[in-house]
Amino acid sequence: MAKSFQKFLTVSATAALVATAVAPAASAEGHSFTDVNDRYDEAVSFLYENGIISGKTPTKFGTGLNLTRGDAAVILANSLGLDTETAPDAGFKDLNARVKGSVNALAAEGIISGVSKEKFAPDQLLTRGAMAKFLVTSFGLEDFAEETPFTDVGGVFAPYIEALYGTGITSGKTPTKYGTYIEITRGDFANLLYNTIVFFEDNIYFAEAKSASVTNSKTLSVTLAEAVPEEFTAQDAADTLYLAVEYKDGTVEELTPSKAALSTDRKTLTIEHKDLAGKEGILWVDDVEVAFDHAAPVSGAGTIILEGKPAVNFDFAGKNTASVTLPATNGTANLNGIELTVADSSFNANQTVTVILASTDVAEAKSGEGKTWGVLTLKDGKWNLVDNPVYDVIPAGNYKLQAEFKDSTANAANLTLDIKVGE
């Protein structure tokens, strides 16, 4: 199953099981069903209190009633915390409003399928064989399969029954009969689902993120709440974490750890993932969020202010180079200031950038090549040239100015402005 709701399940189950253990009396008061006896009470109470199941009426759970495929879908979707509101339509034409969202969500995760391409059969009674498939697929228990002593196990349900048997969640109707095609009751399904959740909590390892930090565009460091047990590898631990990126535009994408390494104390995971170079947003590790910025500053428009002349505009338009021609009076341009837009969310107020004279064909300015030509200071979202006598009066000719705009996360835009003074 998808890690997003696999992780949700284990966290929810842990909290609920702990609560039940701490306050056992609460389970008896959690529901008002009069048809739930001691055999089913623990399971029904747990599932009811966690919003997973409801009764047929306020006072009747329907313990002995057979379970339909539609009701099973609703219960499983609730168990797994699936988004039943926005799940894509699975294409089944026989779904009512009560079960449609749950069926669509389960189908999107590959947990269930219909009896045909357009028919799910929500009112069809669920057999014990189909129940095994639902539970094993929902909770990812396939690897626990063991050979069974059952003589009535075969066909499409065999591997799922073997998995349930291997976990000890079920032992069959008799020592040699599983009851593959016997319809399952709501009470028995509640017990099996509860046993599955308990088994899942007791036997499936999940790493728990305590904090996280971004190393670079492809690497994330995660501090874990507890050391990873020796029997699990770094990749095992990383694969249990829910990793996702929420980009600046609001879109969300799940990330898959491509490589993982553990610290000596096994409490820190270094995870490699998809390269996020050029991107900005939030990384999610379980419920831990960490902002990242791997996007270079974006260059924009600028204005050169001249003494006694109209301002001259230029525009980098997101590129690294721009050019501008300044009118000359008596062979010079009298510069009063430069204003430039270079945007980045992690620039600091009053940050400064040094402008270098990279080259010029003006003889009297040659000595300044490779040296500071001026300094830009960020104020109110604009970079402004700090006054300096070096550039007040500029002789006619060609000048190449360069500046590196670097944000607080070391992303840089190296800009070159070619200035021509005179026609």
C-alpha positions, 0 to 999 in steps of 0.5 A: 500500500502507499506509504502515505496512508501506511504511515497514517495507519501505524501512527493512528493505530499506535495512539488508539491502542495506547489510549485503549490500554490506558483507559480500558473502561472507555471501550465499554462506554464507547458505543451503545450497541446492544448486539455486541457481546464479549467476543466482539466488544474489544474490536468493535469498540476500538474501530468505533472509537476511531471512526472506522465503523458505525452501526446499522442503527444507533443501538445495533451494530449488526454483528451477525449480519453478513457484510457487503462489498460496499460496506467493507470498502467504506470500513477499509477506506476509514481504516487507512485514512484515505481521501475519499473526497478527491479520489479519481472516478474508478469507472464503476456505474453501480455505486451509490453516494455512500460508498462511491468515494471509498471505492474510488479511493481504494481502487486508486491505491490498487487495493480493490477491483470490480467484478467487471470493468464497470461493476463493483457490486457493492451490495454483493455479500463479501466472502471470507476469501475476498475478505482475505484479499481486501485485508492483505492488500490493504495492509501489505501483508503479502510477504507473510504468506505460509502454506496452510493446512486448509483443503478448501484454499485455491484459485485467486484467493490462495495467496491472500489466505496464506498471508493471513494464515502466516500472520496468525490473524486467522486460523480458519473455520476448522483445522482443515477448512478456511471457509473460502466461500462462506460469507463473512459477518460484520462481527467477524470482519470487525475482529479480523480487521482489529487483529490485522491492525494489532498485528500491523502495529506489533510487527511492521517497523516504521522509522519516525522523523523527529527533525529534518534539514536540507543538505543540498538539492538531492540530499536530506538529513533526517533525525529519527526519534529512535535508533533504527534496529540492527535488523533493518538497513538504512534503505529499509528505514527510509522506505517507511518514511513519507517523503513529499515535496510541496512546490512553491506553486502549491503542487505536491509530489511524493518522493522516493528515497533513491539511496540512504545511509545511517549514522554510526548511532543509527539515529540519523538518516541521510536520504538521496532523492530526486534532484530539486535544483531550480525548485523552491518549496517545502519538504515533508518527512512524515509530519515534519516540514522543512523549507528549501530553496534551490532556485537561483535569484531571478533577474528582472528590469532595471533603470539607469538614472542620468544627470539632466537626461531621461532615465534609460531602461534595460531588462535581464528578463530572467536571463544572465545578460543584458545590454543598454546604451547611454547617451553621452554629452561632451563625450561622457555620461553623468550617472546619478544611480542604478536601480535593478530588480533581482528577486529571491525569497531568501535575500536579506534586507540591506544585503549588498552585492559588489559590481566588478568592471570585467572589461572596457575599451576605454583606455583611462578606465583600463586600470579598473578592470577586475576591480570593484566598480560599485556596490548595490544594496537591497532596499524595498525589493530593489537593488540600488547603486551606492554612490561612488565617485568612480562611476559618476562621470563615465567616458564614452566607450564600452563597459562590461559589468558583472555581479553575483547575486547570491541568496542565503542558501547559496543559490546564485545568479551571475549577471553581466550588463554591457553598457555602451556610452555614446552612439 
